[in-house]
Amino acid sequence: MVGLLLLTAVNLFQVIGTYAADWSKTHIYNPNWPPHAKFHNAQTMAMAVVLAIASLYFAWRKGGDASTNVLAAAILGAVYWVTQGLANFYPGVGWTDPEFLRAGETLNDISPQMILDPIVLGVVFLGWYLARKPAG
């Protein structure tokens, strides 16, 4: 049960955190962003919700093989965080726009996402590990 609760917590954090961070003046309401950038931001927010719903479905699904369900829940629960971490390695990407940097920060600093992503992925792994059914 603890594992399923951890997977649930990660998915709720994903949905709430995505909208808390992106439904803001730094993202969707940023007047400096062109419409296409806002489109991809909206796509990312929607993807976070869809992945969370799919993950929660498999985490709490009663039918089918329990081990497969938990594995699917963990994979779906990890996708958003893996892709967010990988996004930092694309050319020209910054974790924030220059006008929102805090004093002393640069675009080359380690992003909060690069710290948060491994922590959340660790919780997903722990949730999967605790919720999985041992073979046999």
N, C-alpha and C positions, 0 to 999 in steps of 0.2 A: 504494500500500500504506500509506503514512503516513496518508493521509486516513481509510482504513478503521480503522486502529489508533487514531486520535484519536476516531472515533465509538464504537469499542468501549470505550475508556477512559472516555468520558463516561457511557456506559450502566452500566459497572461501578461508577463513582463514584456514579451515581444510586441504584442498588440498595443498595450498602453504606452510603452517606451517609444515605439515608432511614431505614434501620433503625437506624443508629448514633445518629441524632438523635431519632427518634420512639419507639424501643423503650426508653423511659427513664422516669425519675421525673417528667420535665417534660411528658411526653405520655401514652403509653398506660398508664403506672402512676401517673399523677397522681391522687391520691385526691379532689382537688377537681373533677375533670372528671366531668360526668354521662355516663351510658352512651352517649347519642346523640353527644356530642362524640368519645368514644372510637371509636364506629362510623365517623365521618367520618375520623378519624385512621387507622384500620385501612384504610379504603377508599383513602386517599391512598397508604399504603405498598404496598398491592396494585397500585394503578394504576402506581406507579413500576416495579414488577417487570414487569407486563404490557407497558407501553410499551417498556421496555428489551429484553425478549425480541422484541417485534415489530420494533424498530429493528435489533437484531442480525441477525434473520432477513433483512431486506432488505439490510443492509450486506454480508453474506456470501453472499447468494443467487447461485447460478450461472446460473439460467435467467432468461429475460426480458431486457428492455432494461437494461443496466448503469446508464445515466444515471437512468432512472426508479427503479431499485432504490436508488441512492445518495440521490436526492432523498427518497424515502419514508423511508429510514433517518434522514436528517437531520431531517425534519419530526417523525417519531415521537420522535426523540431530544431534540427541542426542546420538545415539548408540556408536559412536566412542569415545566420551568424557566420557560416563559412563564406558565403558570397560577400557579405559585408567586409570581412577581413581581407578577402582577395581583392576587393575593389581598391584598397589602398595601394596596390602595386601597379595599377594602370597609369599610363603616362598622363600628366597634367592634372591628376586628381589631388584634391586637398580635402582634409577632414572638415574644413570650414572655409568660408570665403574671407578674404583679407580684411574686410571691414568689420568682421566679428571676432578677430583675434584679440585675446586679452593682452595686457601689457607684458612685454617680454617674450611673447610667443611668436613663433615663425611657422610658415607652412611646412617646414621640414621637421617639426617636432613630432614625436610619437603621438598619434591620435588617441583620444579616449577610447575609441572603438577598438584599437589594437590591444588595449588592456582589457576591455570588457569582453571582447569576443572569446578569448581563451577561458575566461572565468565561466561564462554562460555555457560554452561547449563542455567544460568540465562538469557542470551541473547536469547537462543533458546526458553525458556519459554515465555519471553516477546514478541518475534516475533509471537509465536503461539497465545498468548493472544490477541495481537493487530489484527492479521489476521483472527481469527476465526469468524464465523458468529454466532450471538446469536440465541439460539433456538427460533423457532416461528417467 
